[in-house]
Amino acid sequence: MNHKLFQPFKLGAISLNNRIVMAPMTRCRAGEDDIPTALMATYYAQRATAGLIITEGTPVSLKARGYLWTPGIYTQQQMGGWAQICNAVHQAGGKLFMQIWHVGRISHSSLQPDAGAPEGPTDELSSDTVCFAFDDEGNPGNVSTSQPIAIDGDGIQRIKDEFVQAALNATQAGLDGVEIHGANGYLFDEFLNSITNTRQDEYGGSIENRCRFLLEVVDAVSDAIGAERTGVRISPNGRFNDIPEDPEMEATFTFLSHELNKRGIAFLHINDQGTFGLPSIPEGLIPKIRDVFSGTIILCGGYDAERAKNAIDQGIADLVAFGMPFIANPDLPARLEQGWLLNEPDRETFYGGAEQGYTDYPYYQK
Ligand SMILES: Cc1cc2nc3c(=O)[nH]c(=O)nc-3n(C[C@H](O)[C@H](O)[C@H](O)COP(=O)(O)O)c2cc1C
């Protein structure tokens, strides 16, 4: 009998062919007006033997963008592009959730409507942080993030509405559900952290207040498309994008997980940034989250087949997501199951460009 990792799993209303998830990965290859392309459909369809694909971070609005050529989900044309991707993945037997995304303060004015300021929990600028935008000469490249403005009450409501519309657009385009991006130093992570969030209103201060924005968005999106189609990604103890160490980190993420449990969401996806040489999630926190969250947990960050099987055997993960191994191995599930050698990913072609390093990684040849 093959390991559970390779066996089907029921995720809310849908059935997954195995418990291997393709992690969300920004590849910056969208076309004009951030419309998904036919090449993107090929890329995702190649990887459709994953039990579940979670798409690259997909901005919910123009203001939500922090990188060039990330595909959006806020225009009819973008929905048309995503519909092609969904058809290709579904035809190949796969399932896909869209990661819906607002970058918060990690953006540059060249990406913002009317060259405006990015928006975050406060007007504090992240230090030593870059995004991918146009430099002063108008050339694409890594540029320092621009001075943000603090989101006011109207902004909170607008962003909630944008997430709801994005979720409706995504499901209308054929996605099986959405993952709200609460990880990696972007909007919701900035609100969750007790150092970056210095707000004085009901969205700052106490743990309950710092979790409020994300939970309200989860509620609004769940009301619109169903909790069983709504997942959430978090990165406890993450440091990407100038997120500082937070003395209230464990208490915050335990509270948040407990609240998410009450809502019966599709899954809680926990990303460990240790794979990028950043601090890992402290030992003991994932079992604590498991204690308060009885739904589906996806773990991600530095997994191989053995670690993935162990996590499932221990009961701390129901599904395991793979990032970089999926970039380089379109047939990753078969390779993991058979113990075949993996292709190595080429970091030079992670972001931007065309087929090279995207759709040209070879399938395993016996
Ligand atoms: C090229 C690249 C792009 C990524 N883009 C995203 C993203 O859009 N959203 C997200 O939540 N994480 C993103 N990540 C993080 C991955 O989802 C994953 O958490 C990370 O690569 C660790 O998993 P791994 O060790 O299996 O690669 C990205 C990672 C890479 C390498």
The ligand as an SDF file (V2000), in Angstrom:
LIG
                    3D

 31 33  0  0  0  0  0  0  0  0999 V2000
    9.7720   31.9930   -6.9020 C   0  0  0  0  0  0  0  0  0  0  0  0
    8.9520   31.9710   -5.6520 C   0  0  0  0  0  0  0  0  0  0  0  0
    7.7910   32.7170   -5.5800 C   0  0  0  0  0  0  0  0  0  0  0  0
    6.9820   32.6760   -4.4370 C   0  0  0  0  0  0  0  0  0  0  0  0
    5.8080   33.3750   -4.4240 N   0  0  0  0  0  0  0  0  0  0  0  0
    4.9540   33.2400   -3.3850 C   0  0  0  0  0  0  0  0  0  0  0  0
    3.6500   33.8060   -3.4300 C   0  0  0  0  0  0  0  0  0  0  0  0
    3.2170   34.4080   -4.4310 O   0  0  0  0  0  0  0  0  0  0  0  0
    2.8610   33.6460   -2.3350 N   0  0  0  0  0  0  0  0  0  0  0  0
    3.2830   32.9680   -1.2230 C   0  0  0  0  0  0  0  0  0  0  0  0
    2.5260   32.8670   -0.2410 O   0  0  0  0  0  0  0  0  0  0  0  0
    4.5100   32.4000   -1.1630 N   0  0  0  0  0  0  0  0  0  0  0  0
    5.3330   32.4900   -2.2200 C   0  0  0  0  0  0  0  0  0  0  0  0
    6.5390   31.8310   -2.2080 N   0  0  0  0  0  0  0  0  0  0  0  0
    6.8680   30.9340   -1.0810 C   0  0  0  0  0  0  0  0  0  0  0  0
    6.4690   29.4800   -1.4130 C   0  0  0  0  0  0  0  0  0  0  0  0
    5.0660   29.3500   -1.4950 O   0  0  0  0  0  0  0  0  0  0  0  0
    6.9660   28.4960   -0.3430 C   0  0  0  0  0  0  0  0  0  0  0  0
    6.3710   28.8440    0.8810 O   0  0  0  0  0  0  0  0  0  0  0  0
    8.4790   28.4980   -0.1900 C   0  0  0  0  0  0  0  0  0  0  0  0
    9.1130   28.3870   -1.4400 O   0  0  0  0  0  0  0  0  0  0  0  0
    8.9530   27.3800    0.7530 C   0  0  0  0  0  0  0  0  0  0  0  0
    8.6310   26.1120    0.2220 O   0  0  0  0  0  0  0  0  0  0  0  0
    9.7880   25.1950   -0.4670 P   0  0  0  0  0  0  0  0  0  0  0  0
   10.8870   25.0480    0.5510 O   0  0  0  0  0  0  0  0  0  0  0  0
    9.0800   23.8990   -0.7570 O   0  0  0  0  0  0  0  0  0  0  0  0
   10.2250   25.9210   -1.6950 O   0  0  0  0  0  0  0  0  0  0  0  0
    7.3720   31.8860   -3.3220 C   0  0  0  0  0  0  0  0  0  0  0  0
    8.5610   31.1450   -3.3950 C   0  0  0  0  0  0  0  0  0  0  0  0
    9.3310   31.1680   -4.5350 C   0  0  0  0  0  0  0  0  0  0  0  0
   10.5850   30.3280   -4.6070 C   0  0  0  0  0  0  0  0  0  0  0  0
  1  2  1  0
  2  3  1  0
  2 30  2  0
  3  4  2  0
  4  5  1  0
  4 28  1  0
  5  6  2  0
  6  7  1  0
  6 13  1  0
  7  8  2  0
  7  9  1  0
  9 10  1  0
 10 11  2  0
 10 12  1  0
 12 13  2  0
 13 14  1  0
 14 15  1  0
 14 28  1  0
 15 16  1  0
 16 17  1  0
 16 18  1  0
 18 19  1  0
 18 20  1  0
 20 21  1  0
 20 22  1  0
 22 23  1  0
 23 24  1  0
 24 25  2  0
 24 26  1  0
 24 27  1  0
 28 29  2  0
 29 30  1  0
 30 31  1  0
M  END
$$$$
